[in-house]
Amino acid sequence: MQRTISAMVGKGSVNHNSRKFHAKNTDPNRTENNIEYCNEPIREVYHKLFDEALKQYNEKQTRADRVIPDYYEKIRSSKQEKPFHELILQIGDKDNMNATTEDGARAKEILDEYYRGFQARNPNLYVFSAHLHMDEATPHLHIDFVPFTTGSTRGLGTRVSLKKALAVQGFEGGTRGDTEWNQWVQSEKEQLAATMVRHGIDWQHKGTHEKHLSVLDYEKQQRAKEIEEMKSQTQEMKLTLEGFQNAVSVAEEKLKDLQEDSVDLAKQIEEYNQPGWMLPQPQRFMSAKAFRDQIIGLFNKMRATMLKALSKCYEYAREYTLAKRDLDKAYYTVLYQQDTIKEQEEQIEQMAPDAKRYRILRKFLGPNSTDELLRQAQQKETQNQRSRSRGRYEER
């Protein structure tokens, strides 16, 4: 027996997954067959994972506008990260693994066994909500998780990051179609396939199923994939840009501190010009004790103060040089990243209308006519290319 494996990105509707309400495609009479593995409130999860790191981060801040009062709200309103992600896994379809059949019951056993090892395999993906649904057409599994990384030197020591969480687990992004997410999903599908084999079912690969679609459908899917990949790359660049912008802010703050310290040092130098810091005129007859207390004591005090001042000046000059270097480097990197992001967004904007024109054309002409026109156009283009090639050969 062979069955396909479907892995989809879910919308993350926890209330729907836990059946606080029923959609039209669910059968409430079969809801008792569902399995709820966990269902923690998302805010409590954030307190559990990030409160200690948030406290440490806030204690280091010298400016009120850098303090983060609520980390969950910060991530929820962020354009770089999502509060959590959802993976949906399914074996077969409603025709060959229907939830009301024996095959559906076998699918439930397989998904249940697969899920039992999910958290151990993915220590940097905190699962807070997981449900196996048997009250829809086909058994499927919803896994909601918060991706996090530890030991970060930027921002919170423990923070939300899908890219970093998957990288820690060994999934490094490669080509445009080989992102960390794609690698990780493929790995999880292989884990599910291994579980299926133990239950007598082989994985039916349908990597070439696009051939069964119309040519136009296939082109549409490829264009949609390219757009999503470019959006993903743009998102990663924005994360990098945010890091450099933070570096700029840190450098500016350090320079500001150095300027304030320089003002304090200038005040101290001014104070040293006051009479109390002047050597007194030697008296005609001065005892050794008086000389030691008045002259040598004052000299030693002045010497210690000047050494301290010189040391501070050297320290400030060194810190200023390092801060200025970091600021200049971050500034030019930010400019480069901004230009790159702008180019990516423009490319996405240019590609998006193709999908819209496709829908309009398909709706107006109908799927069969559209596919036939495209087939004829491709055939004609192929003939033209052959003619041009033949002409160039004859010219030789």
Buried (B, 14 or more C-beta within 10 A) or exposed (E): EEBBBBBEEBEBBBEBBBBEEEEEEBBEEBBEBBBEBEBBEBEEBBEEBBEEBBEEBBEEEEEEEEEBEEBBEBBBEBEBBBBBBBBBBBBBEBEBBBBEEEBBBBBBEBBBBBBEEBBEEBEBBBBBBBBBBBBBBBBBBBBBBBBBBBEBEEBBBBBBBBBBBBBBBEBEBEEEEBBBBBBBBEBBBEBBBEBBEEEEBEBBEEEEEBEEEBBBBBBBEEBBEBBBBBEBBBBBBBBBBBBBBBBBBBBEBBBEBBEEBBEEBEEEEEEEEEEEEEEEEEEEEEEEEEEEEBBEEBEEEBEEBEEEBEEBEEEBEEBBEEBBEBBEBBBEBBEEBBEBBEEBBEBBEEBEEBBEEBEEBBEEEEEEEBBEEBEEEEEEEEEEEEEEEEEEEEEE
